[in-house]
């Protein structure tokens, strides 16, 4: 470990010690105070990148079990079905990529509609949305599947991309990010942190949000998604409108892939089956996580993905440690009433007596967006603040489902605000096609539109379908 990391690590240890030396505040038990200290310091460690996230969570689990609560209370997260939904969905995504199905679908979409820059934007956005149903990692989905296709399109139609990004490259890159953050909010499997957030809402607010409920509730977000290519084209229009030569490039890429293989047909059938079972989950009573296990098992049986592929894949196993740890520590804090105490403190700072339901939701929505500027990770942001927002709502008369939906959706879409709001942001921003000022400006517009839509159409829609 280099000197800089040693200094950061020492600072984190001192921060933890403070929670063991300073007496617990009135109304909060000593174990809750100390465990909260470990959790808060863990979040700080994630923000300053002292160690890889999963490694930091492993240390936090060790510290929590050694110094505060029994081990069984901080490892309960590893048995949570939402965790295994994410792990198995990750693994299924490996199969879609390995057999070539994901790439072929993307190429066919862009080839069918991509005659202009705006049409290409819509094709890539639709591709993002299709993948978001079953690929829960935005870096893997956008960075690993959509971006290579988009970059190929850029190179095929514009040889001056590096010299003049305004021709089309900048437009496409910023579009990918805004679309990814939006599709991440549309499905329970849209981003890895969604099942964690839904699990917290179910525990704290007593809701029952599964894959089906999430997808139905997120319908207003589709209006924003389909408006994004057009909005960005108005705010920061690409100079290149007609894309000559694109069809030839796409045809060549498809020819390289050859005819649709048997494995691709099988993978497509498995994908449609899994999607159908997720959609009909409330009728079939088959848990979303069980559906993922079914899909993954079929992929293994039909040799779409091999066990060695799963063993060698780092991301799902990293997520296992990360989410298992976060879920476990959060569950222990909930059991110790830490968030109940913190929500009461928040209610004192933000007196809600006499406020309308709408006014309280507006305050929460504004806080969700403003606070995301301080977080360099959607995962860290949701892990740190979602329990607080849900616990605060639990102290008010605000209807549970509308509040839960708004918090869950906006905590993801607020990632649009900055280029570091999600892990894929730095990858796309590193191409230097878009300035920070432009990126943040467009992000502010998109995040604001999301907020306004959910506070108006969203609330009306959720009331219409009977959620309050």
C-alpha positions as a Markdown table, in Angstrom:
| # | Residue | x | y | z |
|---|---|---|---|---|
| 1 | Unk | 0.0 | 0.0 | 0.0 |
| 2 | Unk | 1.4 | 3.4 | -1.0 |
| 3 | Unk | 1.9 | 6.3 | 1.4 |
| 4 | Unk | -1.3 | 8.1 | 0.3 |
| 5 | Unk | -3.4 | 5.0 | 0.9 |
| 6 | Unk | -1.7 | 4.4 | 4.3 |
| 7 | Unk | -2.6 | 8.0 | 5.4 |
| 8 | Unk | -6.2 | 7.4 | 4.2 |
| 9 | Unk | -6.4 | 4.1 | 6.0 |
| 10 | Unk | -5.1 | 5.6 | 9.2 |
| 11 | Unk | -7.6 | 8.4 | 9.0 |
| 12 | Unk | -10.4 | 5.9 | 8.7 |
| 13 | Unk | -9.2 | 3.9 | 11.7 |
| 14 | Unk | -9.1 | 7.1 | 13.8 |
| 15 | Unk | -12.7 | 7.9 | 12.6 |
| 16 | Unk | -13.9 | 4.5 | 13.7 |
| 17 | Unk | -12.2 | 4.9 | 17.1 |
| 18 | Unk | -14.1 | 8.2 | 17.7 |
| 19 | Unk | -17.3 | 6.2 | 17.7 |
| 20 | Unk | -15.9 | 3.9 | 20.3 |
| 21 | Unk | -14.6 | 6.8 | 22.5 |
| 22 | Unk | -17.4 | 9.3 | 22.2 |
| 23 | Unk | -20.6 | 8.3 | 24.1 |
| 24 | Unk | -23.6 | 7.3 | 22.1 |
| 25 | Unk | -26.2 | 10.2 | 21.6 |
| 26 | Unk | -29.3 | 10.2 | 23.7 |
| 27 | Unk | -31.9 | 7.7 | 22.5 |
| 28 | Unk | -29.3 | 5.5 | 20.7 |
| 29 | Unk | -27.8 | 2.3 | 22.0 |
| 30 | Unk | -24.0 | 1.8 | 22.2 |
| 31 | Unk | -24.0 | -1.1 | 19.8 |
| 32 | Unk | -26.1 | 1.0 | 17.3 |
| 33 | Unk | -23.7 | 4.0 | 17.6 |
| 34 | Unk | -20.6 | 1.9 | 17.1 |
| 35 | Unk | -22.0 | -0.1 | 14.2 |
| 36 | Unk | -23.2 | 3.1 | 12.6 |
| 37 | Unk | -19.6 | 4.4 | 13.0 |
| 38 | Unk | -18.2 | 1.4 | 11.1 |
| 39 | Unk | -20.8 | 1.8 | 8.4 |
| 40 | Unk | -20.3 | 5.5 | 8.0 |
| 41 | Unk | -16.5 | 5.1 | 7.8 |
| 42 | Unk | -17.0 | 2.3 | 5.2 |
| 43 | Unk | -19.0 | 4.7 | 3.1 |
| 44 | Unk | -16.2 | 7.4 | 3.4 |
| 45 | Unk | -13.6 | 4.7 | 2.5 |
| 46 | Unk | -15.6 | 3.9 | -0.6 |
| 47 | Unk | -15.8 | 7.6 | -1.6 |
| 48 | Unk | -12.0 | 8.2 | -1.2 |
| 49 | Unk | -11.1 | 4.8 | -2.7 |
| 50 | Unk | -8.7 | 3.6 | 0.0 |
| 51 | Unk | -9.3 | 0.0 | -1.0 |
| 52 | Unk | -11.5 | -1.8 | -3.6 |
| 53 | Unk | -15.2 | -1.7 | -2.4 |
| 54 | Unk | -15.5 | -5.4 | -1.8 |
| 55 | Unk | -12.3 | -5.6 | 0.2 |
| 56 | Unk | -13.5 | -2.7 | 2.4 |
| 57 | Unk | -16.8 | -4.4 | 3.0 |
| 58 | Unk | -15.0 | -7.6 | 4.0 |
| 59 | Unk | -13.0 | -5.7 | 6.6 |
| 60 | Unk | -16.2 | -3.9 | 7.8 |
| 61 | Unk | -17.9 | -7.3 | 8.3 |
| 62 | Unk | -14.9 | -8.5 | 10.3 |
| 63 | Unk | -14.8 | -5.3 | 12.4 |
| 64 | Unk | -18.6 | -5.4 | 13.0 |
| 65 | Unk | -18.6 | -9.1 | 14.1 |
| 66 | Unk | -15.4 | -8.7 | 16.2 |
| 67 | Unk | -16.3 | -5.5 | 18.0 |
| 68 | Unk | -20.1 | -4.9 | 18.0 |
| 69 | Unk | -22.6 | -7.7 | 17.1 |
| 70 | Unk | -22.5 | -11.5 | 16.5 |
| 71 | Unk | -21.3 | -12.6 | 13.1 |
| 72 | Unk | -24.6 | -14.2 | 12.2 |
| 73 | Unk | -26.3 | -10.7 | 12.4 |
| 74 | Unk | -23.9 | -9.2 | 9.7 |
| 75 | Unk | -23.8 | -12.1 | 7.3 |
| 76 | Unk | -27.6 | -12.4 | 6.9 |
| 77 | Unk | -27.3 | -10.4 | 3.7 |
| 78 | Unk | -25.6 | -13.3 | 2.0 |
| 79 | Unk | -28.8 | -15.3 | 2.2 |
| 80 | Unk | -31.0 | -12.5 | 0.8 |
| 81 | Unk | -32.8 | -13.5 | -2.4 |
| 82 | Unk | -32.3 | -10.0 | -3.9 |
| 83 | Unk | -28.5 | -10.5 | -3.7 |
| 84 | Unk | -28.8 | -13.8 | -5.6 |
| 85 | Unk | -31.1 | -12.2 | -8.2 |
| 86 | Unk | -28.2 | -9.8 | -9.0 |
| 87 | Unk | -25.5 | -12.5 | -9.0 |
| 88 | Unk | -27.4 | -14.9 | -11.3 |
| 89 | Unk | -28.5 | -12.1 | -13.6 |
| 90 | Unk | -24.8 | -11.1 | -14.0 |
| 91 | Unk | -24.0 | -14.6 | -14.9 |
| 92 | Unk | -26.8 | -14.8 | -17.5 |
| 93 | Unk | -25.5 | -11.6 | -19.1 |
| 94 | Unk | -22.1 | -13.4 | -19.6 |
| 95 | Unk | -24.0 | -16.0 | -21.7 |
| 96 | Unk | -25.8 | -13.4 | -23.8 |
| 97 | Unk | -22.5 | -11.7 | -24.6 |
| 98 | Unk | -20.5 | -14.9 | -25.1 |
| 99 | Unk | -22.8 | -16.4 | -27.7 |
| 100 | Unk | -23.0 | -13.1 | -29.6 |
| 101 | Unk | -26.8 | -12.6 | -29.2 |
| 102 | Unk | -26.3 | -9.2 | -27.5 |
| 103 | Unk | -24.1 | -7.8 | -30.3 |
| 104 | Unk | -26.3 | -9.1 | -33.1 |
| 105 | Unk | -29.4 | -7.5 | -31.6 |
| 106 | Unk | -27.6 | -4.2 | -31.3 |
| 107 | Unk | -26.3 | -4.3 | -34.9 |
| 108 | Unk | -29.7 | -5.2 | -36.2 |
| 109 | Unk | -31.4 | -2.4 | -34.3 |
| 110 | Unk | -29.0 | 0.3 | -35.5 |
| 111 | Unk | -29.0 | -1.1 | -39.1 |
| 112 | Unk | -32.8 | -1.0 | -39.1 |
| 113 | Unk | -33.2 | 2.5 | -37.8 |
| 114 | Unk | -29.9 | 4.3 | -37.9 |
| 115 | Unk | -30.0 | 6.5 | -41.0 |
| 116 | Unk | -29.5 | 9.8 | -39.1 |
| 117 | Unk | -27.7 | 10.7 | -35.9 |
| 118 | Unk | -31.1 | 11.0 | -34.1 |
| 119 | Unk | -32.2 | 7.6 | -35.3 |
| 120 | Unk | -28.9 | 6.1 | -34.2 |
| 121 | Unk | -29.4 | 7.7 | -30.8 |
| 122 | Unk | -32.9 | 6.1 | -30.5 |
| 123 | Unk | -31.5 | 2.7 | -31.7 |
| 124 | Unk | -28.8 | 2.7 | -29.0 |
| 125 | Unk | -31.4 | 3.8 | -26.4 |
| 126 | Unk | -33.7 | 1.0 | -27.3 |
| 127 | Unk | -30.8 | -1.5 | -27.1 |
| 128 | Unk | -29.9 | -0.1 | -23.7 |
| 129 | Unk | -33.5 | -0.7 | -22.5 |
| 130 | Unk | -33.6 | -4.2 | -23.8 |
| 131 | Unk | -30.4 | -5.1 | -22.0 |
| 132 | Unk | -31.5 | -3.4 | -18.8 |
| 133 | Unk | -34.2 | -6.1 | -18.4 |
| 134 | Unk | -31.6 | -8.7 | -17.6 |
| 135 | Unk | -28.1 | -7.1 | -17.3 |
| 136 | Unk | -27.9 | -5.4 | -13.9 |
| 137 | Unk | -24.5 | -3.8 | -14.3 |
| 138 | Unk | -24.4 | -0.5 | -16.1 |
| 139 | Unk | -20.6 | -0.7 | -16.6 |
| 140 | Unk | -21.0 | -4.2 | -18.1 |
| 141 | Unk | -24.1 | -3.3 | -20.1 |
| 142 | Unk | -23.3 | 0.2 | -21.3 |
| 143 | Unk | -19.5 | 0.0 | -21.2 |
| 144 | Unk | -19.2 | -3.6 | -22.4 |
| 145 | Unk | -22.0 | -4.0 | -24.8 |
| 146 | Unk | -23.6 | -0.7 | -26.0 |
| 147 | Unk | -20.5 | 1.5 | -26.0 |
| 148 | Unk | -18.4 | -0.8 | -28.4 |
| 149 | Unk | -21.3 | -0.7 | -30.8 |
| 150 | Unk | -21.7 | 3.0 | -30.5 |
| 151 | Unk | -17.9 | 3.6 | -30.9 |
| 152 | Unk | -18.0 | 1.5 | -34.1 |
| 153 | Unk | -20.8 | 3.6 | -35.4 |
| 154 | Unk | -18.8 | 6.8 | -34.7 |
| 155 | Unk | -15.7 | 5.5 | -36.4 |
| 156 | Unk | -17.7 | 4.3 | -39.4 |
| 157 | Unk | -19.3 | 7.7 | -40.1 |
| 158 | Unk | -16.8 | 10.2 | -38.8 |
| 159 | Unk | -13.1 | 10.0 | -39.3 |
| 160 | Unk | -12.7 | 13.3 | -37.5 |
| 161 | Unk | -14.2 | 12.3 | -34.1 |
| 162 | Unk | -11.1 | 13.1 | -32.1 |
| 163 | Unk | -10.5 | 16.5 | -33.8 |
| 164 | Unk | -14.2 | 17.7 | -33.7 |
| 165 | Unk | -16.4 | 15.7 | -31.3 |
| 166 | Unk | -19.3 | 18.0 | -32.0 |
| 167 | Unk | -19.8 | 16.3 | -35.3 |
| 168 | Unk | -21.4 | 13.3 | -33.6 |
| 169 | Unk | -19.1 | 11.6 | -31.1 |
| 170 | Unk | -19.9 | 13.9 | -28.2 |
| 171 | Unk | -23.6 | 13.6 | -28.8 |
| 172 | Unk | -23.5 | 9.8 | -28.8 |
| 173 | Unk | -21.3 | 9.6 | -25.7 |
| 174 | Unk | -23.3 | 11.8 | -23.5 |
| 175 | Unk | -26.5 | 10.2 | -24.7 |
| 176 | Unk | -25.2 | 6.7 | -23.7 |
| 177 | Unk | -24.7 | 7.9 | -20.1 |
| 178 | Unk | -28.0 | 9.7 | -19.7 |
| 179 | Unk | -29.9 | 6.8 | -21.3 |
| 180 | Unk | -28.0 | 4.2 | -19.1 |
| 181 | Unk | -28.9 | 6.1 | -15.9 |
| 182 | Unk | -32.6 | 6.2 | -17.1 |
| 183 | Unk | -32.9 | 2.6 | -18.1 |
| 184 | Unk | -31.2 | 1.7 | -14.8 |
| 185 | Unk | -34.3 | 3.1 | -13.0 |
| 186 | Unk | -36.9 | 1.3 | -15.2 |
| 187 | Unk | -36.3 | -2.3 | -14.0 |
| 188 | Unk | -35.4 | -4.0 | -10.7 |
| 189 | Unk | -32.6 | -5.5 | -12.7 |
| 190 | Unk | -31.6 | -2.2 | -14.4 |
| 191 | Unk | -28.7 | -1.6 | -12.0 |
| 192 | Unk | -27.3 | -3.8 | -9.3 |
| 193 | Unk | -28.3 | -1.6 | -6.4 |
| 194 | Unk | -32.0 | -1.6 | -7.2 |
| 195 | Unk | -32.8 | -4.9 | -5.4 |
| 196 | Unk | -31.0 | -3.6 | -2.4 |
| 197 | Unk | -33.1 | -0.5 | -2.4 |
| 198 | Unk | -36.3 | -2.4 | -2.9 |
| 199 | Unk | -35.4 | -4.8 | -0.1 |
| 200 | Unk | -34.9 | -1.8 | 2.2 |
| 201 | Unk | -38.2 | -0.3 | 1.2 |
| 202 | Unk | -40.0 | -3.6 | 1.9 |
| 203 | Unk | -38.4 | -3.9 | 5.3 |
| 204 | Unk | -38.8 | -0.3 | 6.5 |
| 205 | Unk | -42.0 | 0.8 | 4.8 |
| 206 | Unk | -43.8 | -2.6 | 4.6 |
| 207 | Unk | -44.1 | -2.4 | 0.8 |
| 208 | Unk | -44.0 | -5.4 | -1.5 |
| 209 | Unk | -41.9 | -4.3 | -4.5 |
| 210 | Unk | -40.8 | -7.1 | -6.9 |
| 211 | Unk | -39.7 | -7.1 | -10.5 |
| 212 | Unk | -43.2 | -6.8 | -11.8 |
| 213 | Unk | -44.3 | -4.0 | -9.5 |
| 214 | Unk | -41.1 | -2.1 | -10.2 |
| 215 | Unk | -41.6 | -2.3 | -14.0 |
| 216 | Unk | -45.2 | -1.2 | -13.8 |
| 217 | Unk | -44.5 | 1.7 | -11.4 |
| 218 | Unk | -41.6 | 3.0 | -13.6 |
| 219 | Unk | -43.8 | 3.5 | -16.7 |
| 220 | Unk | -43.5 | 7.4 | -16.4 |
| 221 | Unk | -39.7 | 7.0 | -16.8 |
| 222 | Unk | -40.2 | 5.7 | -20.3 |
| 223 | Unk | -41.5 | 9.1 | -21.3 |
| 224 | Unk | -38.2 | 10.6 | -20.2 |
| 225 | Unk | -36.2 | 7.9 | -21.8 |
| 226 | Unk | -37.7 | 8.4 | -25.3 |
| 227 | Unk | -37.4 | 12.2 | -24.9 |
| 228 | Unk | -33.7 | 12.1 | -24.0 |
| 229 | Unk | -32.2 | 11.7 | -27.6 |
| 230 | Unk | -34.4 | 14.6 | -28.8 |
| 231 | Unk | -33.7 | 16.8 | -25.7 |
| 232 | Unk | -29.9 | 16.3 | -26.0 |
| 233 | Unk | -30.1 | 17.0 | -29.8 |
| 234 | Unk | -31.8 | 20.3 | -29.0 |
| 235 | Unk | -29.5 | 21.3 | -26.2 |
| 236 | Unk | -26.2 | 20.2 | -27.8 |
| 237 | Unk | -27.0 | 19.2 | -31.4 |
| 238 | Unk | -24.6 | 17.0 | -33.4 |
| 239 | Unk | -23.3 | 18.7 | -36.6 |
| 240 | Unk | -23.5 | 15.5 | -38.6 |
| 241 | Unk | -27.1 | 14.6 | -39.3 |
| 242 | Unk | -27.1 | 12.1 | -42.2 |
| 243 | Unk | -24.9 | 9.1 | -41.7 |
| 244 | Unk | -23.5 | 8.0 | -45.0 |
| 245 | Unk | -21.6 | 4.7 | -45.0 |
| 246 | Unk | -23.1 | 3.4 | -41.8 |
| 247 | Unk | -25.2 | 0.7 | -43.4 |
| 248 | Unk | -22.1 | -0.7 | -45.1 |
| 249 | Unk | -20.2 | -0.9 | -41.8 |
| 250 | Unk | -23.0 | -2.6 | -40.0 |
| 251 | Unk | -23.5 | -5.1 | -42.9 |
| 252 | Unk | -19.8 | -6.0 | -42.7 |
| 253 | Unk | -20.0 | -6.5 | -39.0 |
| 254 | Unk | -23.1 | -8.8 | -39.4 |
| 255 | Unk | -21.4 | -10.7 | -42.1 |
| 256 | Unk | -18.4 | -11.4 | -39.9 |
| 257 | Unk | -20.8 | -12.9 | -37.3 |
| 258 | Unk | -22.3 | -15.3 | -39.9 |
| 259 | Unk | -25.7 | -16.8 | -39.6 |
| 260 | Unk | -27.6 | -16.9 | -36.3 |
| 261 | Unk | -26.2 | -19.8 | -34.4 |
| 262 | Unk | -28.0 | -22.5 | -32.5 |
| 263 | Unk | -26.7 | -21.1 | -29.2 |
| 264 | Unk | -28.0 | -17.7 | -30.1 |
| 265 | Unk | -31.5 | -19.1 | -30.7 |
| 266 | Unk | -31.4 | -21.0 | -27.4 |
| 267 | Unk | -30.1 | -17.9 | -25.5 |
| 268 | Unk | -32.9 | -15.8 | -27.1 |
| 269 | Unk | -35.5 | -18.4 | -26.0 |
| 270 | Unk | -34.1 | -18.4 | -22.4 |
| 271 | Unk | -34.1 | -14.6 | -22.3 |
| 272 | Unk | -37.7 | -14.4 | -23.4 |
| 273 | Unk | -38.7 | -17.1 | -20.9 |
| 274 | Unk | -37.0 | -15.3 | -18.0 |
| 275 | Unk | -38.5 | -12.0 | -19.0 |
| 276 | Unk | -42.0 | -13.6 | -19.2 |
| 277 | Unk | -41.6 | -15.2 | -15.8 |
| 278 | Unk | -40.4 | -11.9 | -14.3 |
| 279 | Unk | -43.4 | -10.1 | -15.7 |
| 280 | Unk | -45.9 | -12.7 | -14.6 |
| 281 | Unk | -44.3 | -13.2 | -11.2 |
| 282 | Unk | -47.3 | -11.9 | -9.2 |
| 283 | Unk | -49.4 | -14.5 | -11.0 |
| 284 | Unk | -47.1 | -17.5 | -11.0 |
| 285 | Unk | -45.7 | -16.7 | -7.5 |
| 286 | Unk | -42.2 | -17.6 | -8.7 |
| 287 | Unk | -39.6 | -15.3 | -7.0 |
| 288 | Unk | -37.5 | -13.1 | -9.4 |
| 289 | Unk | -34.4 | -14.6 | -7.9 |
| 290 | Unk | -35.7 | -18.2 | -8.6 |
| 291 | Unk | -36.4 | -17.1 | -12.2 |
| 292 | Unk | -32.8 | -16.0 | -12.5 |
| 293 | Unk | -31.6 | -19.4 | -11.2 |
| 294 | Unk | -33.8 | -21.1 | -13.7 |
| 295 | Unk | -32.4 | -19.0 | -16.6 |
| 296 | Unk | -28.8 | -19.6 | -15.5 |
| 297 | Unk | -29.3 | -23.3 | -15.0 |
| 298 | Unk | -30.7 | -23.5 | -18.6 |
| 299 | Unk | -27.7 | -21.6 | -19.9 |
| 300 | Unk | -25.4 | -24.1 | -18.2 |
| 301 | Unk | -27.4 | -27.1 | -19.4 |
| 302 | Unk | -27.4 | -25.9 | -23.0 |
| 303 | Unk | -23.7 | -24.9 | -22.8 |
| 304 | Unk | -24.4 | -21.2 | -23.5 |
| 305 | Unk | -22.2 | -20.5 | -20.6 |
| 306 | Unk | -19.7 | -22.8 | -18.9 |
| 307 | Unk | -18.8 | -23.1 | -15.2 |
| 308 | Unk | -15.3 | -21.9 | -16.0 |
| 309 | Unk | -16.8 | -18.7 | -17.4 |
| 310 | Unk | -18.6 | -18.1 | -14.2 |
| 311 | Unk | -15.6 | -18.9 | -12.0 |
| 312 | Unk | -13.3 | -16.5 | -14.0 |
| 313 | Unk | -15.9 | -13.7 | -14.0 |
| 314 | Unk | -14.8 | -11.2 | -11.3 |
| 315 | Unk | -17.8 | -8.9 | -11.2 |
| 316 | Unk | -20.5 | -11.2 | -9.8 |
| 317 | Unk | -18.2 | -12.5 | -7.0 |
| 318 | Unk | -17.1 | -9.0 | -6.1 |
| 319 | Unk | -20.8 | -8.1 | -6.0 |
| 320 | Unk | -21.5 | -11.1 | -3.7 |
| 321 | Unk | -19.1 | -9.7 | -1.1 |
| 322 | Unk | -20.1 | -6.1 | -1.6 |
| 323 | Unk | -23.9 | -6.6 | -1.5 |
| 324 | Unk | -23.8 | -9.3 | 1.1 |
| 325 | Unk | -21.9 | -7.1 | 3.4 |
| 326 | Unk | -24.0 | -4.0 | 2.8 |
| 327 | Unk | -27.3 | -5.9 | 3.2 |
| 328 | Unk | -26.0 | -7.5 | 6.4 |
| 329 | Unk | -24.7 | -4.4 | 8.1 |
| 330 | Unk | -27.9 | -2.5 | 7.0 |
| 331 | Unk | -30.1 | -5.3 | 8.5 |
| 332 | Unk | -28.2 | -5.1 | 11.8 |
| 333 | Unk | -28.6 | -1.3 | 11.9 |
| 334 | Unk | -32.3 | -1.6 | 11.2 |
| 335 | Unk | -32.6 | -4.2 | 14.0 |
| 336 | Unk | -30.8 | -1.8 | 16.4 |
| 337 | Unk | -33.3 | 1.0 | 15.4 |
| 338 | Unk | -30.5 | 3.2 | 14.2 |
| 339 | Unk | -32.4 | 4.5 | 11.2 |
| 340 | Unk | -35.5 | 5.1 | 13.4 |
| 341 | Unk | -33.4 | 7.3 | 15.6 |
| 342 | Unk | -31.8 | 9.1 | 12.6 |
| 343 | Unk | -35.1 | 9.6 | 10.9 |
| 344 | Unk | -36.4 | 11.3 | 14.1 |
| 345 | Unk | -33.4 | 13.6 | 14.1 |
| 346 | Unk | -34.1 | 14.4 | 10.5 |
| 347 | Unk | -37.7 | 15.2 | 11.3 |
| 348 | Unk | -36.6 | 17.7 | 13.9 |
| 349 | Unk | -34.3 | 19.4 | 11.3 |
| 350 | Unk | -37.1 | 19.3 | 8.7 |
| 351 | Unk | -40.4 | 19.9 | 10.6 |
| 352 | Unk | -43.1 | 18.3 | 8.6 |
| 353 | Unk | -46.0 | 19.2 | 10.9 |
| 354 | Unk | -48.7 | 20.8 | 8.8 |
| 355 | Unk | -46.9 | 20.1 | 5.5 |
| 356 | Unk | -48.8 | 18.5 | 2.6 |
| 357 | Unk | -47.8 | 15.2 | 1.3 |
| 358 | Unk | -46.6 | 16.8 | -1.9 |
| 359 | Unk | -44.4 | 19.3 | -0.1 |
| 360 | Unk | -42.7 | 16.5 | 1.8 |
| 361 | Unk | -42.1 | 14.6 | -1.4 |
| 362 | Unk | -40.7 | 17.7 | -3.1 |
| 363 | Unk | -38.2 | 18.2 | -0.2 |
| 364 | Unk | -37.1 | 14.6 | -0.4 |
| 365 | Unk | -36.7 | 14.8 | -4.2 |
| 366 | Unk | -34.6 | 17.9 | -3.9 |
| 367 | Unk | -32.4 | 16.4 | -1.3 |
| 368 | Unk | -31.9 | 13.2 | -3.3 |
| 369 | Unk | -30.6 | 15.2 | -6.3 |
| 370 | Unk | -28.4 | 17.7 | -4.3 |
| 371 | Unk | -26.8 | 15.0 | -2.2 |
| 372 | Unk | -25.8 | 12.9 | -5.2 |
| 373 | Unk | -23.2 | 15.6 | -6.1 |
| 374 | Unk | -21.2 | 14.4 | -3.1 |
| 375 | Unk | -21.1 | 10.7 | -4.1 |
| 376 | Unk | -18.9 | 9.1 | -6.7 |
| 377 | Unk | -20.9 | 5.9 | -6.8 |
| 378 | Unk | -24.6 | 5.1 | -7.2 |
| 379 | Unk | -24.0 | 2.0 | -5.1 |
| 380 | Unk | -22.4 | 4.0 | -2.2 |
| 381 | Unk | -25.1 | 6.7 | -2.5 |
| 382 | Unk | -28.0 | 4.3 | -2.2 |
| 383 | Unk | -26.3 | 2.2 | 0.5 |
| 384 | Unk | -25.7 | 5.3 | 2.6 |
| 385 | Unk | -28.9 | 7.3 | 2.2 |
| 386 | Unk | -31.7 | 5.1 | 1.1 |
| 387 | Unk | -32.3 | 3.7 | 4.6 |
| 388 | Unk | -32.4 | 7.3 | 5.9 |
| 389 | Unk | -35.0 | 8.5 | 3.4 |
| 390 | Unk | -37.2 | 5.4 | 3.9 |
| 391 | Unk | -37.0 | 5.7 | 7.7 |
| 392 | Unk | -37.9 | 9.4 | 7.4 |
| 393 | Unk | -40.9 | 8.6 | 5.3 |
| 394 | Unk | -41.9 | 6.0 | 8.0 |
| 395 | Unk | -42.3 | 8.8 | 10.5 |
| 396 | Unk | -44.7 | 10.7 | 8.3 |
| 397 | Unk | -48.2 | 10.2 | 6.9 |
| 398 | Unk | -46.9 | 10.1 | 3.3 |
| 399 | Unk | -48.3 | 7.1 | 1.4 |
| 400 | Unk | -45.6 | 4.4 | 1.4 |
| 401 | Unk | -45.6 | 3.2 | -2.2 |
| 402 | Unk | -45.4 | 6.6 | -4.0 |
| 403 | Unk | -42.7 | 7.7 | -1.6 |
| 404 | Unk | -40.8 | 4.4 | -2.1 |
| 405 | Unk | -41.1 | 4.6 | -5.9 |
| 406 | Unk | -39.9 | 8.2 | -6.1 |
| 407 | Unk | -36.9 | 7.6 | -3.8 |
| 408 | Unk | -35.9 | 4.4 | -5.6 |
| 409 | Unk | -36.2 | 5.9 | -9.1 |
| 410 | Unk | -34.6 | 9.3 | -8.4 |
| 411 | Unk | -31.7 | 7.9 | -6.5 |
| 412 | Unk | -30.7 | 6.2 | -9.8 |
| 413 | Unk | -31.6 | 9.0 | -12.2 |
| 414 | Unk | -29.8 | 11.6 | -10.1 |
| 415 | Unk | -26.6 | 9.9 | -11.3 |
| 416 | Unk | -27.1 | 11.9 | -14.5 |
| 417 | Unk | -26.0 | 15.0 | -12.7 |
| 418 | Unk | -22.2 | 14.3 | -12.9 |
| 419 | Unk | -19.8 | 12.3 | -14.9 |
| 420 | Unk | -18.8 | 10.4 | -11.7 |
| 421 | Unk | -22.3 | 9.5 | -10.6 |
| 422 | Unk | -21.9 | 5.9 | -11.8 |
| 423 | Unk | -19.0 | 3.6 | -12.6 |
| 424 | Unk | -19.5 | 3.9 | -16.4 |
| 425 | Unk | -19.2 | 7.7 | -16.3 |
| 426 | Unk | -15.5 | 8.0 | -16.0 |
| 427 | Unk | -15.0 | 5.4 | -18.8 |
| 428 | Unk | -17.2 | 7.5 | -21.2 |
| 429 | Unk | -15.9 | 10.8 | -20.0 |
| 430 | Unk | -12.3 | 9.7 | -20.5 |
| 431 | Unk | -12.8 | 9.9 | -24.3 |
| 432 | Unk | -12.7 | 13.7 | -23.8 |
| 433 | Unk | -15.5 | 14.2 | -26.4 |
| 434 | Unk | -17.6 | 16.2 | -23.9 |
| 435 | Unk | -16.4 | 19.0 | -21.5 |
| 436 | Unk | -17.3 | 18.8 | -17.9 |
| 437 | Unk | -19.4 | 21.9 | -18.1 |
| 438 | Unk | -21.5 | 20.5 | -21.0 |
| 439 | Unk | -21.9 | 17.1 | -19.3 |
| 440 | Unk | -23.0 | 18.6 | -16.0 |
| 441 | Unk | -25.3 | 21.0 | -17.7 |
| 442 | Unk | -27.1 | 18.3 | -19.8 |
| 443 | Unk | -27.1 | 16.1 | -16.7 |
| 444 | Unk | -28.9 | 18.8 | -14.6 |
| 445 | Unk | -31.5 | 19.2 | -17.3 |
| 446 | Unk | -32.2 | 15.4 | -17.5 |
| 447 | Unk | -32.2 | 14.9 | -13.8 |
| 448 | Unk | -34.6 | 17.8 | -13.3 |
| 449 | Unk | -37.0 | 16.4 | -16.0 |
| 450 | Unk | -37.0 | 13.0 | -14.2 |
| 451 | Unk | -37.8 | 14.8 | -10.9 |
| 452 | Unk | -40.6 | 16.9 | -12.3 |
| 453 | Unk | -42.1 | 13.9 | -14.2 |
| 454 | Unk | -42.2 | 11.7 | -11.1 |
| 455 | Unk | -43.6 | 14.5 | -8.9 |
| 456 | Unk | -46.4 | 15.2 | -11.3 |
| 457 | Unk | -47.2 | 12.4 | -13.8 |
| 458 | Unk | -45.7 | 9.8 | -11.5 |
| 459 | Unk | -47.9 | 10.6 | -8.5 |
| 460 | Unk | -51.0 | 10.8 | -10.7 |
| 461 | Unk | -50.2 | 7.5 | -12.4 |
| 462 | Unk | -49.5 | 5.7 | -9.1 |
| 463 | Unk | -52.8 | 6.9 | -7.7 |
| 464 | Unk | -54.5 | 5.8 | -10.9 |
| 465 | Unk | -53.2 | 2.3 | -10.7 |
| 466 | Unk | -54.1 | 2.0 | -7.0 |
| 467 | Unk | -50.8 | 2.4 | -5.1 |
| 468 | Unk | -52.2 | 5.2 | -2.8 |
